[in-house]
Amino acid sequence: MIFATFFAIQFVNYLVVTVNMRAVSAGKYRWTAITDGAIAGVGFLAIKEVATAHSSLAWAGYVFGGIIGSQVGIWLSKRLWK
């Protein structure tokens, strides 16, 4: 469960950050604002969880969630703004 929790946190975080970077570079004001808010919310939750985590499973979930999240973020944003 700890792996899945940290995977989900970083998956969402990196997905949203990737979409945000692409929104900024494409000049998409509304998407930039939406993703900025999501980054702040997920970041706050991540800080809370990371502060109390002390396992390699948590670390692995965090790392792999980030890797997969950014890849899905690229895929998603390419489809959002064809």
RADABEL-V271869 format. One line per field, one symbol per residue. psi: psi as a letter, one per 20 degrees, with the letter a starting at -180 (. if undefined). Layout:
# RADABEL-V271869
psi: ???
This chain:
# RADABEL-V271869
psi: hhghghggghggghgggghgghgghikngghggghgghggghgghgggghhjplqhggggggghhgghghghgggghhhhl.
